[in-house]
Amino acid sequence: MMSTTKISKTREIVAWVIAGLLTALYLYSASGKLFLHPEQMEQMKLGDWRIIIALGEIGSALLFLFPKTNKFGTLLLSAYMGGAIILHMTGAISIMMPSVVLILVWVVAFLRNPNFYNFK
């Protein structure tokens, strides 16, 4: 049986603002992979995958943005950011940015779906 928890208007607005900012960040990141700085993907030895990675990033971000699909988007972005953290670690790059973004994804998931992490 599914339980629905009504969330406050303030909480809903905060979740929308953070989700919108994160989606903009992901769309900007994907545009960089596609058009602005494709050479960065070559440097990371991911040049052959840049289009697939960018399209996955766009699709995941859009799923995350909309309430009906945000649970799927949360799971996909969590996996995506996990990969980004590992890539940063293996390249001796700070993991601060992808870690903060991942935590914000989880914060939005909790704000929108208080029972998201309820494993009963």
N, C-alpha and C positions, 0 to 999 in steps of 0.2 A: 504494500500500500504506500503510495506516495503522499508525503505531507508537503503542503505548500505553506511557506512562511512569508507573510507580508512584510516587505521591508519599507523603511521610512522614506519619505520623499527626498530628504537631505542625503541619505545613504545612496539612493538611486542616482541622484544628480552627481555626487562625488564619483560613483562608479562609472557613469557615462563620460565624465570629463577625463578621468584617468584612462579609460578604454579608448576614447577618441585620440588622446595624445599618444598612447602606445601604438594605435593603428597607424597614425601619421608617421611615427618613427619607423615602423616596419615597412610602410609603403615607400618612404624615403630611402631606407636601406635597400629595398628591392630595386628601386630605380637606379641606385648607384651600381648595383651588380649588373643591371641590364644596359644602362646608358652612360652613367657619369664616370665610373672608375672600374671598368671591367678588368683592368690590369691588376687590381688588388687581388682578384680571384686567381689570376695566373700566378702571382707571387705565393699564394697559399696552396698552389698545386691543385686548384679546384676549377680551373678555367673551363674544362669540358663540362662541368656540372653547373655553371653559374646560372643558366637559364632555368633549369629544373629547380635549383635552390631558390631563385627569385620568385618563380611561380608558386612554389610551396609556401614561401613566406607571405606572399600576397593572399593566397587562399586561406591560410591559417589565420592571418590578421583579420580578414573579413568575417570568417566564422566566429572569431573571438568578439568582434564588435557587436554583433546582433544578438539580442537576448535569447532567441530560440535556439541558437547554435553555439552560444558562448562556452558551453561545457566542452564541446568537441574542439573548439578553438583553443581553449585553455590547455587541453591535453596535447594538442599538436604544437603549440608554442612552447610548452614545457619541454617537450622532446627537442624542438629546434634550438632552444636556448641551452639545453644540456650539451648539444653538439657544439654550440658556439663556445661554451665554457671550456670544453675539452680542447677545441681548436686553439683557444687562447693559451691554455696551459701548455700544450705541446709546442707552441710558438714562442713561449716565454713572454707572453703579453699579459698585462694585468687582467684579471677576471672580474674586476669591480663592475664595469659597465654591464656585461651580460648578466651578472648576478643580481644587480639592482633591478634590471628590466624583468628578470624572471620573478623576483619577489613581488614586483608591481603587478605582474600577470596574476599571481596567486592572490594578491590583495583584492584585485577586481573580482576574481572568481568568488572569493568569500563574501565580498560586499553584495554581489548580485545573487548568490546562492548560498545562504548561510548553512544549508544542509549538504553542500557539495562534498565536504570532507567527512560526512557521517557514514561510517562503514557498517552500520547495523543491518 
